[in-house]
Structure formats: C-alpha cells, structure tokens
C-alpha cells in the first residue's frame, strides 16, 4: 500500500494537505514534533471522514531520530511504503541580520533546510525501487523574492528550491517526481500578526490565500496526472510579483 507522509501535518497548511491526500485515497501519516493534541485532532477528523490516518513523531532536525523512526515504521509495514512525501515542517525567527545571533540563524536553517535531507534521504530508496514517488516541498515566496528580516528563512527556502531542482534530475528516470509549492500570504497562525488590510493591496487577487488552496496544488502534484511535471516551483500567491 502507498502511504503519504506530511511533516508538520498538525496545523495550518499541513492539516489541509493531510485532508486532501486522505480524500485522494492515501493512508496519511501525520507528523508532529510537540503538538500531539493537534495531530490527534487531524487524525480523528480524517478517520471520521472514512479515511485512514496515523501519527508519527520526531524532531525533523534530529538526523538519527528521523532515521530510527522511519526504519521502525518500515518494519511495522513490510508490504507498504511511503510513496508521497510532503516536506512541510518549518519555522521562522524573523530578525534583521545585523542583530541576528548564530543560534537564530542555525535553528531556521536546520528546521527548514537540513530537515529536507533528514526525511527525504530515508524514503528515497523505496520510491526508486517501487518506481513511483512524489516528493513535494513547501517553500515560500520569501525563498524566491527575499523579504527583509527573513535572511535566514529566505536562505533556507531558497536552498530547498535548489535541492528540488537537483533531485528531480537524479530520480526522474525512476518515475519519482520532485516539485515545490511556494505559498505567498496564506491565512494561518504564521500570518496572524501581519497587517492583512495593507498587504492585500500588493496582491492582484486582493486577498490572502487559504491552506486549502495550497493543499489542492499539492494534491495535484501527488497525482498520476502530474507525472510529467518535475523540478518545478509552483507559486501560490494570488499574482504577487516575485
């Protein structure tokens, strides 16, 4: 059976992606680090809809823990594999670089960029062997355009964009696609503190997006219909210039 794993699947965009992939028929693995209560809520919602879901917990920055957890899952699911991976877990710690401490820089790079290696490398061989895989990375407008106060975040997301394009060339012949989605301003907890009234003036669509709109694009990229799309970054930003 083909499973889908969504890192950071307990809230915001991750939650919407979990629901979308479950609707598509994938048993969904909802990853979380600290917020088990939120992850359980997502699991219950998916199961109440008649679909399958389970939880998985690890710190995406802990290389050894990620490896051990994924190996344990494989041992428990000998006839299954994770065919769809959505690298969604991330964090931001905004600050002007002139004031930024090394720990603030490193934690954002670890969570947003190094996590791509930690999780993806543990699942790639099974996708190649099975000759089907979908890797979808949630990046950001910041990784394309750059935003003041987000030098660390922009660097991390731009790094994932580069990794997306390179890995797509490595595994394309094995029917594994690697793409990214780059959300702009989406209504989530991360954007609650922003001045939506002023910012939407910059957006041709004249509004913030929704997590469900991001999830729809992820769902398409995970489908058979997107088998000839790889190495791409799809912008979901209402036409905001990047």
C-alpha positions in Angstrom: 0.0 0.0 0.0 1.2 3.5 -0.8 1.2 5.9 2.1 1.6 9.6 2.3 3.7 11.4 4.9 3.2 15.1 5.7 5.7 16.6 8.0 4.3 19.4 10.2 0.9 17.9 9.5 -0.9 19.1 12.7 -1.9 22.6 11.7 -2.4 25.3 9.1 -1.2 24.3 5.7 -0.1 20.8 6.8 -3.5 20.0 8.2 -5.2 20.9 4.9 -2.7 18.8 2.9 -3.3 15.8 5.2 -7.1 16.1 4.5 -6.6 16.4 0.7 -4.3 13.4 0.4 -6.7 11.3 2.6 -9.5 12.3 0.2 -7.4 11.1 -2.7 -7.3 7.6 -1.0 -3.8 7.7 0.6 -3.5 6.5 4.2 -1.9 9.6 5.7 0.9 9.7 8.2 0.5 12.9 10.2 3.9 14.0 11.5 4.3 16.3 14.5 7.0 17.2 17.0 5.4 18.7 20.1 1.7 19.3 19.4 0.3 15.8 19.8 -3.1 17.1 20.7 -3.5 19.0 17.4 -2.2 15.9 15.4 -4.7 13.7 17.1 -7.5 16.1 16.1 -6.4 15.9 12.5 -6.3 12.1 12.7 -9.8 11.9 14.2 -11.2 14.2 11.5 -9.7 12.1 8.7 -11.0 8.9 10.3 -14.4 10.4 10.8 -14.5 11.0 7.1 -13.9 7.3 6.4 -10.3 7.6 5.6 -7.1 6.2 7.2 -4.5 8.1 9.2 -1.8 7.5 11.8 0.6 9.6 13.7 4.4 9.9 13.6 6.6 12.0 15.9 10.2 13.2 15.6 12.2 16.4 15.6 13.0 17.0 11.9 16.4 18.4 12.8 17.5 15.2 14.6 19.1 13.1 11.9 19.4 9.9 14.0 15.9 10.1 15.4 14.3 10.6 12.0 16.2 7.7 10.6 15.3 5.4 13.5 11.6 6.4 13.4 11.3 5.8 9.7 13.1 2.4 10.0 10.7 1.4 12.8 7.7 2.3 10.6 9.1 0.2 7.7 9.5 -2.8 10.0 5.9 -2.5 11.0 4.7 -2.0 7.4 6.7 -4.7 5.5 4.3 -4.7 2.5 3.9 -0.9 2.3 6.0 2.1 1.5 5.7 5.9 1.8 5.1 6.9 -1.8 4.2 10.6 -1.2 6.3 12.8 0.9 5.3 16.4 1.7 8.2 18.3 3.4 6.1 20.9 5.1 7.6 21.3 8.6 9.2 24.7 9.1 9.8 27.6 11.4 10.6 31.3 11.1 12.5 33.5 13.5 12.5 36.9 11.9 15.2 39.4 12.7 17.4 41.8 10.8 20.8 40.1 10.1 22.7 42.9 11.7 21.2 41.8 15.1 20.8 38.1 14.4 22.6 35.6 16.7 24.1 32.4 15.3 21.6 30.2 17.1 18.7 32.0 15.4 20.3 31.5 12.0 21.2 27.9 12.7 17.8 26.8 14.1 15.9 28.1 11.0 18.4 26.5 8.6 18.1 23.2 10.5 14.4 23.1 10.6 13.7 24.3 7.0 16.6 23.0 5.0 18.5 20.3 6.8 15.2 18.6 7.5 14.8 18.1 3.8 17.8 15.8 3.8 16.9 14.1 7.0 13.5 13.0 5.9 13.8 12.6 2.2 17.0 10.6 2.2 15.3 7.9 4.4 12.5 7.4 1.9 14.0 7.9 -1.5 15.3 4.3 -2.0 11.9 2.8 -1.5 10.4 5.2 -4.1 13.1 4.4 -6.6 12.7 0.6 -6.1 9.0 0.9 -6.4 9.3 3.1 -9.5 6.8 5.6 -8.1 7.3 8.5 -5.8 6.1 12.1 -5.2 8.2 14.5 -3.2 6.6 17.9 -2.7 8.4 20.6 -0.8 6.6 23.5 0.7 8.8 26.5 0.2 7.9 30.2 0.3 7.6 33.5 -1.5 10.5 34.5 0.7 12.7 31.9 -0.9 12.1 33.4 -4.3 11.8 37.1 -3.6 13.6 37.6 -0.3 12.0 39.6 2.4 13.6 42.0 4.9 14.0 40.4 8.4 14.0 36.9 6.9 17.5 36.4 5.7 17.7 33.0 7.5 14.3 31.9 6.3 14.8 33.0 2.7 18.2 31.3 2.6 16.7 28.0 3.9 13.8 28.1 1.5 15.9 29.0 -1.5 18.2 26.1 -0.6 15.2 23.7 -0.7 14.3 25.1 -4.1 17.8 24.3 -5.4 17.6 20.9 -3.9 14.2 20.3 -5.5 15.6 21.1 -9.0 18.7 19.0 -8.5 17.0 15.9 -7.0 14.4 16.0 -9.8 17.2 15.4 -12.3 18.6 12.5 -10.3 15.4 10.4 -9.9 13.3 11.3 -12.9 14.0 8.1 -14.8 12.7 6.1 -11.9 9.3 7.8 -12.1 9.9 9.8 -9.0 8.9 13.5 -9.3 10.2 16.3 -7.1 8.4 19.6 -7.0 7.8 22.5 -4.7 5.0 24.9 -3.9 5.7 28.4 -2.9 2.8 30.0 -0.9 2.6 33.7 -0.6 0.4 35.2 2.2 -1.8 32.4 3.4 -4.2 32.7 6.3 -2.5 30.6 9.1 -1.1 31.2 12.5 2.1 32.4 11.0 0.4 35.3 9.3 -2.0 36.3 12.1 0.3 39.2 13.2 0.5 40.7 9.7 -1.5 43.7 8.5 -3.7 41.9 6.0 -5.6 45.1 5.1 -2.4 46.8 3.9 -0.7 43.7 2.4 -3.6 42.6 0.3 -3.2 45.9 -1.6 0.0 44.4 -3.1 -1.8 41.2 -4.2 -3.7 41.3 -7.6 -6.2 38.8 -6.1 -6.8 41.3 -3.3 -6.8 38.8 -0.5 -4.8 36.2 1.4 -4.9 32.6 0.3 -6.2 29.7 2.2 -4.5 26.5 3.3 -7.0 24.5 1.3 -5.8 26.3 -1.9 -2.3 25.2 -1.2 -3.5 21.7 -0.5 -5.2 21.5 -3.8 -2.0 22.2 -5.7 -0.1 19.7 -3.5 -2.8 17.1 -4.2 -2.4 17.6 -8.0 1.4 17.2 -7.8 0.9 14.0 -5.9 -1.5 12.6 -8.5 -0.8 10.5 -11.6 -1.9 13.4 -13.7 1.3 15.3 -12.7 3.7 12.6 -13.7 5.3 14.8 -16.4 5.9 17.7 -14.0 9.1 17.7 -12.1 11.7 20.1 -10.9 9.1 22.9 -10.8 8.2 25.5 -8.2 4.6 26.5 -8.4 3.7 29.9 -6.9 0.5 30.1 -4.9 0.5 33.8 -4.1 -2.5 35.5 -5.8 -0.3 37.0 -8.5 2.1 38.8 -6.2 5.2 39.8 -8.1 8.3 37.8 -7.3 
